[in-house]
Each structure stands twice: as C-alpha cells, then as structure tokens.
Amino acid sequence: MIVLGLSGAVSHDASAALLVDGELVAAAEEERFIRDKHAKGRQALHAARFCLDRAGIRPDQVDAVAYPYAPIGLGSPARWHYAARHWYAPDRALTALFDGNRRFRRNRRQALAMLGELGFEQSGVRFVPVEHHLAHASSAYHLSGFDGKVAILGIDGRGEYATTFFGYGEGGRIHRLAEFYEPDSLGGLYGAITEYLGFEMLDGEFKVMGMAPYGDPGRFDFSRLLRSDGRRLRVNNRLVNVVGLRRYKRGGKGYFFSPELIEWLGPPREGDAIDEPYIHYAAAVQKLLEETVLRLVQAHLGPVLAQGGKLAYAGGVALNVKLNQRLMALPQVQQLFVQPAAGDAGTAIGAATYVAAAAGDPIKPLQHMYLGPDYSTEECLAACAAHPARPQYRRLDDTIATAADILAAGNPLAWFQGRMEFGPRALGNRSILGNPSHPGVAERINAQIKYRERWRPFCPSVSERVAADIIGTDHPAPYMTFTFDVAPHWKNRIPEVVHEDGTARVQIVSAASNPRYHALLDAMAARTGNAVLLNTSLNRRGEPMVCSPQDALDMFFGCDLEYLILEDVLVTKPGVSGGQ
C-alpha cells in the first residue's frame, strides 16, 4: 500500500511523508523548500512533490492520502468541554457547538486543491482524515519498533480540540485511555509563558528550556497556572491559554496570556538578556511542566507501563528534552521512544502510518531521519560555479581528513552531506560543527554565525564507542531527544557542549546510521582524543535549516563562517587558507 501523509492543518509546519508497503521512504518539511520558517498558512506542495519524485511514484499510484485533522462529532465531549470553558467568548463557544467542523472543511478543501496541483484527480483521491492526536500517537507507537503492550503519550498545544492523549498500542492497534481538551493544555500553557518571556511560540519553547537552568525554580510558585489532582487537569484560563477579550494586546498583536498575568508577574520580558526575575520564571514553568506530566503519566499510564515498561511519545511537548530525561528516570519506564519529528510536522508520518496500519500493513520501525533531498558532488560544484558571490572552492581528495583538520584547529565548519534530516534537529547532514574541546567555539558560533542568544546550549554528537562512558547509560539516543547528565571526567574534555546544569542533549552516532559522519568522529578522536563534535543546525537565526547547495551557499555568505564542505567540495572565504 502506498500512503501519502500531509500535515499543515493547524496552519503551521506543513510537511509530507510517503509510506510504501509500511516503510517510510521520504519525508520533508515545506519550510525547507520555500525558505519560510514553519511555512505558516501554507500547504505541503513542494514537500509532497519531492516525496513522490524521490520514490518514483505517480499520483494515480497512491492508494490513500492521510490527513492529520478530522471532523469531531457533536457527541464528543471535546466540543462541549471547549464551549463550556470558553463561555466568556461566546463566538468561540457557539462555533464549537454549532459549526465544529468548519475548520476541517476548510482544511480538506485546501488540501484537495493542492493535490490537484500535483496531478491528483480529485474525484479519485481517497482522502482519509485522522484525528490529530491519533496521528501523533501513531507516529510514536508504529515507528518505535516496540512489541507487546506499549504505553503511548501525546502532548501538544492542541489539535482539533484535544491537547493531551493517554493510550496504549498492542498488536498494531491504538487504544485511547484518556484525553484533555482545550484550553486545558500544558503545551499551550508553556507556549503562553514563552510569549510572556519575549519569545515566539513554536520556536521559543526551546529557549525557555535553555534559560531554565540559570534560574531557581523555587523562587516563584507557578501552581496558580493550573490545577491537577494527578488524573485531571484544569489550566487557569484567566491567566494563560486565553482567547478574545481576555488576551493581552500590544502593537496590534494579541497574546495567549492576559493582562491579569502581567499584574501578577510584572511586564513581559524584552530583549535577549537573561536577567531576573525572568530566569526564575523560566525555571518555575519548566518545573511545573515536569512535575505535572510525571504525575499524569503515573496515574494514566502506570498500569500499562507495569506490563512492559515501554513508552512511545510524540507531540510538540515531546521536544522538551529536560522533561524527557525525567520520564526516562521513572522506575516504570524501561524504554522510551520519542518520535524525532515530534511536533506537528511529524503528524504527516503519523497519519500515513495510522492509515496503513488500519489497512493491515505492518509498519517498519524507524531506522533514521535522513529522509529529504540529497545532492551529488557535481551538483554542488555547479551550484558554486553559478553562485553570484563567486565563491572560491575546490574538490577534495580526502573530505574526512580535511574536515577533521579544520575542526581540530578550532574552526567552525558548515557540513552539508547526504539526505536532509526530517524534523527540527540537525543530525550530521545539515550541520554546523565545532570542536567541543576548543575554548570559545560555542560563543564564536553563537555570535558570528547563528546570531542567537549567548546562553543557549549546543549539543554533542558522539560516537557509539564512547557514548556510555560520557552519559552513563546505553539507552538509545540517535535523535537528540533526551538530555543526560555528563560524566564528571568528561565535563572538562568537552566543555563547549555541557550546559549550565551539567547535562547535554546527546546524539549517539553509529557507523550504520551515518557512515560518513561516524568516520568524521573517528578522525576527530585521532586528532583530539575525543570522538565528539559540537553539532547545531545549518541555518541562521530565524531561518529554516538549509536544503540545497544554493541555500547553503546563501547562508555561508550571509554570516561569518569561513569553511563550508558541500559533499566533496570545500568552499572558503577570500583570504582563508584551504581555498584555491
């Protein structure tokens, strides 16, 4: 069975994924092709075209188009809950009760129009809607490779109405145990405080998480933001997750927090500095998230976890790696799989796997996230020759040795190889790399290349040969979805990738998962004694990760990077050693 999954129904992070006989063969995010971060308000036109072209699939060969957004019937408690909790905004409440499918109808119409542009005959398209949180659940459960009874957790801002999912998978089928509905959303609460702390929702949550270790979570009590008895959740929507007239407004923009929150906490933060009291607010909201989720998981999923210890997890909040470390430490959790593209882009995969599994296809476990376009060395040479900046470049005889020499000398290196990653993490194919034992390399990358806040941490890619020694566990971690405590004897060896709290968001690299990147780690070990690299995404602040050689060259000449390797081509700035 051939299933094309599409996301973008929630007005951001449009993507496409192609499943052929239960195997994920291609996936890409629309933002990478149109160079507009999160592709807000767009359909996955270019991403879907890429997936079909990559697999050599014609539209008439596609058995189903899976879409992670479905109509919710009036008999569902979701619409009634939403209406009751939004009584102060009667337009929202009445729409939920009397026209609850309006957004689905609009989404379906737009998706079908986009499919028409790709050559699908609309009358012949089998368009299959999948509930948003079932898509998240499927993306985690079906790709995990776990057998037996598997606990499933999904937490994000919202889908149609649901915000949180507890369930289990068994025999390829997903069973729902409990759900919460908007405005009772932990993802929404964290996002509202993200806005209050001066960041954009969808991007800034990572920044709040990075800021939190600098603060004292005990300085302020954030418990008034929600009520939870361990099984139920009620967010205080006088303060956060607000709509309509309750929103704080400034400069013509409405925020997801209220003026009442400002009366309590003071004016919203502005600028890039991390100062008081805001660092303590970040610490407090992170603590609130962690402790609330841990109680809810133990209450709703504890009996399932007691039977096998396996937890599969997705949704935007699943990208909170500090929380994931706490989940992994629960005594009932023996194995934790976090779907790497856990945000809404990953629902394209989830919808496709859900539809395929329902049709009887066995879903193959995820092997890697290198699912996007790739480019040959010849294509990279042609891009260099055509670029208006007239780069100096040369073809390399030994790419790994050249890259390792550049890095060992303390220089940052843009590294463009193989198929582009799917999801928010650079995993060694669209990366900026640095030597984590070289003092100041992280600050240099932050100030001169990434143009992001100086206090945000960078992540290490480590060879599987030394991973257990660095993080003290052999738990799989190929996708940068967990933080680990760094062993004391490694902290001084790789200080540029150890965060303020002594943790690191580690990617473990094997020769099987990425042979060339693994070879580079081996070459670094030979030169520095450490098979570890600082790894951050190949993009500048506010831009999507690069996709093509053209994108990489544009980024290279728009920052202070001096070295770029495109497949087997070294590109340098004028006056930099190593060029022509």
ZIQUI-V234105 format. One record per run of one state. SS is the DSSP state (alpha for helix, beta for strand, coil for the rest). FROM is the first residue (numbers start at 1). TO is the last residue. If there is no record, write none. Layout:
((SS	FROM	TO) (SS	FROM	TO))
This chain:
((coil	1	1) (beta	2	7) (coil	8	14) (beta	15	20) (coil	21	22) (beta	23	29) (alpha	30	34) (coil	35	36) (alpha	37	39) (coil	40	44) (alpha	45	55) (coil	56	58) (alpha	59	61) (coil	62	63) (beta	64	67) (coil	68	76) (alpha	77	85) (coil	86	89) (alpha	90	98) (coil	99	101) (alpha	102	117) (coil	118	121) (alpha	122	124) (coil	125	126) (beta	127	129) (coil	130	131) (alpha	132	144) (coil	145	149) (beta	150	155) (coil	156	161) (beta	162	170) (coil	171	172) (beta	173	181) (coil	182	185) (alpha	186	196) (coil	197	203) (alpha	204	212) (coil	213	222) (alpha	223	225) (beta	226	227) (coil	228	233) (beta	234	235) (coil	236	239) (beta	240	240) (coil	241	243) (alpha	244	246) (coil	247	248) (beta	249	250) (coil	251	252) (beta	253	254) (coil	255	256) (beta	257	257) (coil	258	258) (alpha	259	265) (coil	266	277) (alpha	278	308) (coil	309	309) (beta	310	314) (coil	315	315) (alpha	316	319) (coil	320	320) (alpha	321	329) (coil	330	334) (beta	335	338) (coil	339	343) (alpha	344	358) (coil	359	369) (beta	370	370) (coil	371	376) (alpha	377	386) (coil	387	391) (beta	392	395) (coil	396	398) (alpha	399	408) (coil	409	412) (beta	413	416) (coil	417	420) (beta	421	421) (coil	422	429) (beta	430	434) (coil	435	440) (alpha	441	450) (coil	451	458) (beta	459	463) (coil	464	466) (alpha	467	471) (coil	472	482) (beta	483	485) (coil	486	487) (alpha	488	491) (coil	492	494) (alpha	495	497) (coil	498	502) (beta	503	505) (coil	506	506) (beta	507	509) (coil	510	514) (alpha	515	528) (coil	529	531) (beta	532	537) (coil	538	548) (alpha	549	556) (coil	557	562) (beta	563	566) (coil	567	568) (beta	569	572) (coil	573	580))
